[in-house]
Amino acid sequence: MSTVRIIGDSLPNMPWQEKPEGAAGPVWRHAANPVIGRNPVKGIARIFNSAVVPFEGQYIGVFRAETINGRPHLHLGRSQDGLKWTIEEERIPLTNEQGEPFHPNYAYDPRLVKVEDTYYIIWCTDFYGAAIGVAKTTDFKTFVRLENPFLPFNRNGVLFPRKIDGNFVMLSRPSDSGHTPFGDVFLSESPDFVYWGKHRHVMSKGGQGWWQSVKIGGGPAPIETSEGWLMFYHGVTGTCNGLVYSMGAVILDKDEPSKVKYRSSTYVLTPEEWYEERGFVANVIFPCATLTDADTGRIAIYYGAADTYVGVAYTTVQDIVDYVKATHEEVGDDAGLGIM
């Protein structure tokens, strides 16, 4: 009997496959991965590291589209089942609040999060260095780009799906413009999406396992559960053949999400399949979105594979929370409030 609950909506038509017999670990892959392959539409060579939400009985996504000149932009996609996608050839038409075109030089690794009645797109961009870009929409027809919320240098902006104590809450990872001497996750709050403060440390890289020794970064929007905020994230290690990105899981305190309650000492998914090991950038699993069904506890995870493909994996809230608690390790002062 399930004792851990997802706090949210039902989504009975979400993608799902039962766990294969004999599968190891709490997370298993979609049998027909990758769900988006190379050259998916004219002018786009690769789609990966992308975000998906349910919308009007179907699914809509904001995709990192690596165009054939090598520059990434954000493109919209639609799907009936969350697996077969139609990608728009033109990039998302971003404007400023006056309705004038307001496109970034480039945009990549989007997250897509609904807070109240507004969908927020958060992505990595350039603002005199690596920075976080933001836009909002209510209908996926008009997209208003806001000013960058933080100073450079920063990446991996991940918005919580509801306000906490009346404030928007966003995770980020301070970074330089390379790959990268900064490795920890922080949290910031805002009453209005303009002024951000109460910056707190959340998670440190490292721990006993080497799989997250170089850096970590937030993944999909945290999932509210009866145990706290469940979040999948990426952890990076260095090898003699380059960096390897794996997926981890953590549970943050529901009221004070800068406090880590439980954090798995081991990865929950690491590059093992050909589409994860082989591609434009080898050995990458990069989670960016989840779909959840509160009635069944099912979770579908969308992840970028080898900077070339989109993969889907599955778990249940009971399986993943039990695993994180069973493999928990305390890293540094992550259990604290994050203010020194």
N, C-alpha and C positions, 0 to 999 in steps of 0.2 A: 504494500500500500504506500502510495506517495505521501510524504509528509512535507516536502518542500513545494511551495507554490510560486508560480509566476503571478505577479500583480499586474494585470493588464487586460487586454481584450482577447476574445476568442478569434481564431483564424483557421477555421476548419479546412480550407482549401489550400493550405500552405504546402510547399514541396515536402515530401517525406518518404523515407525508406527505412524499414526496420533494420536493426543491427544484424549484420550477417553472423551466422553461427561461427564461433571460434574467433571472432574479431577481438583484438586486444585493445585495451584502453577505453576511455569514456567517449571518444569522438570517432565517428566512422565516415568514410567518404561516399559521396553519391556514385553509384555504380557506373554511370555514363559520363563521368567527368572527362574532359572539361566541358562546361555547358556553353562557353563562348570560346571559339578557336581563333586562329589567325585570319587576318583580312576579312573581318565580318561584314564590312560594308565599304563602298567606294571611298577611297581616300584615307581609310583607317587601316593601319597595319596590325595593331594589337590593342586589345582591351583587357584591363586587369585592375586590381585594387579599386573596386567600385562599390557603390552603395545602392540598396534596394529597400523600398517600403511598399506596403499594401496601399492601394488607392482606388476607390470606387469599384470594389469587387474584383479588381485585377492587381497588377503589380507595375510599379514604375521605378526606373533606376536612373541614377546619375553616374555615368561611366567615365573612367579615365581612358581617353581615346588617344593613343599615340599615332599621330597623323604620319603620312608617308614622307614628310620632311623632317620627322623626328621630334617635333614639338608637341607636347601634350595639351589637350583641351578637354573640356567637359561636354559630353553629348548625352542627350536624353534617350532612354530606351523604354519599351513597353512589352508586357508579357501577360498572357492569360494564366499561365501556370507557374511563373517564377523560374522556369527552366529554358524555355524557347523564347528568344528575345528578338525584337525588331529594333534596330538602332537607327536613330536619325542621322542623316549625313551631315547636317549643319550643326555647329556647336550651339550650345544654349545661348539665347540672345539676352545677355545681361545688360541692364541699364542702371543708371543712378536714380535717385529718388525724384529727379525732375523728368525722367523718361528718356534721357540721352544715353547713347551707347557708352558702356563702361566695362570694357573687356580687360581682363588681366593679360599680361604678356604671355603667360602660360598658366596652366592649372593642372594639378594632379592629386591623386589619392583622396577623392572626396568621401565625406560622410554625409548622410542625409537623415535628419532627425526631426520628428514632429514634436513641437511643444505647443500645447493648447491647440489653436486652430491654424498654426503656421508651420510650414516646412522650412527648415534651415539647411542650406548646403554649406559645408565647411570644407575647405580644401587647402592644399599647400600651394604657395605662390611666391612671387618675387616682390619685395617692398624694400629696395636697397639692401637686399639680402633675403635669405629664406624667411618666409612669413606665412601667416594664416589669413586666408581670404574667406569672406562670408557673403552669402546671398540668401534671400528669402522669397517664398512664393506661397500662395494659397491654392492655386489652381493648375500649376505646371504649364501655364501659358505665358504669364508675366513674371519675370524674375528681376528682383531689385537687388543689386549688389550694394552692400554696405561698406563703409570704410573698414580697413583692417583693424581688428580689435586689439592686437598687441604690437609692440615694437619688434623689429627683427632682433635676434635671430630665434625663430621658433617654428615648430612643425607639429603635425599630428594633433590638430584641434579636434576634440571629441566632446560633443555637447550632451549633457544629461537630458533625458526625455521629459522631464518635468522640472519646474522650479522647486528649489529647496529654501524654505523660510522666505519665500517671495522673490528669490534671486535666480537668474540664470546661472548655471554652473558649467564650466568648460574645463576639460583636461587639456594639457599641452605638454610638449617636450622641448625645452630650450635647446637649440642646436646651432651649430655654425652652418655655413653653406656647403659643407662637404659631407663626408660620412665617417665620423663625426665625433668630436671629443666629449660632447655632453650626452648623458645617457639616462637621466631620471625623469619621472613624470610628475608634473605639478598641477595644481588646481587653482582656478580663479573664479570670481563671482562678479555679477553685474545686475543692477536693478533695472537696466533699460537697454542692454546690448550696446551701449555706447561707452560707458565708463566701467572699467574692470579693475578690481582690487581683491583684497583678502587672499593674496597669493600664498598658497600653502604647498608644501612638499607632500607627495602621496606615496610614491614608490621609488626604490633605488634599484639600479641595475645590480647584477651579481647574485649573491647567495652561494650555496654550496655547488649548484650546477653550473657548468660552463656555458650552457645553451643560451644564457642571457647575460653574459659577462661584458659585452661591449656596450649595449644600449637596450632600452626597452621603449615601447610606445603604445599608447592607447589604440584600441581597435574599433569595433562597433560601439554604438551608444550603449552604456551600461543597461542591463536588464534588471528591473526592480523585482525582487523576490522576497519571500518571507524570511530569508536569512540575511538579506542586505542586497547591495548592488553587485550583481554578477557581471564581470567584464572579461572578455577575451582580449588578449593583447599580443603584440609580437615581441619576441626576445631574439637578440642577435649575438652570435658568437663569431670569433675570428678563427680561420683555419689557414693552413699553408696554401690553400687554393681559393682564398677569398672569404667573404662573409656568408653566413648561413642564417636564414630567418625561420624561426619556428613559432608556433602558437602556444601561449600559456593562458592560464585562467586565474582570476583573483576575485575575492568577495570583499567589497568595501562597506563600511558602516553606513546604514541607511540615513541617519541624521547628520553624521559628520563624515562625509565620504573621503576626506583626506586621511582617515584612519583605515588601515588594512586589517580586516578581521582574519581572513584566511588567504593564503597564497600558495599555490602548488609549487613544490620544489622541482618538479619535472615538467617538460612540455606535454601538451595534450595532442599535438600533431606536429610532425616535422617532415621535411621533404623526403619522400620515398618513392613516389610514383614518377613516371617519365615526364609528365607535364609540370611537375614541381622541380625536378632536378635539371631539366633541359629546357633552355629557352634563351631569351635575350639576356636575362640575368639568372644564372643557374642557382638552384637551391634556395628558393624563396617561397614561403607561405606567409601571406600578409592579409589578416582578416580585417574587413571593413564594414560588414553589415550582418545583422541577424533578422530572422523572422521568428516570431514566437506565437504559440497558442496556449493561452492560459488554461483552457479546459483540459488539455492532455499533458501539458508540460513540455511539449515538443519544441525544439530549437533547430533552425536551419542556419548555418553559418556560410556566408559568401566570402571567399578569399581570393586574392590574386596569387597566381602560381607562376613562378619563374619570370615575372614581369612580362608575361606573354598571354596568359589564359585566365579565365574565371572558373574557379572550382566551387563546389558546394559540399559541405559536410554536415553531419547531424549529431545531435545528442539530446538527452532529456535533462530538465532542470534537476531532477533527482540524481541522475547519474553523475552529472558534472559537479554538483555541489558536494555529493558524497566523496568524489575523487579529490577535489580541492582540499576538503577538510582532512581526509586521510593522509594526504601527502604534504600538508602544510609545513612551511618553515617560516620563521620570522627573520626578515632581512633588515639589518640596520635598525633604524628607529621608525620603520614604516607603521608600527602599531600606534604611534603617537599622533598628535594633532597636526603636526607638520609646520609648527611655528617655533623658531629658535629664538 
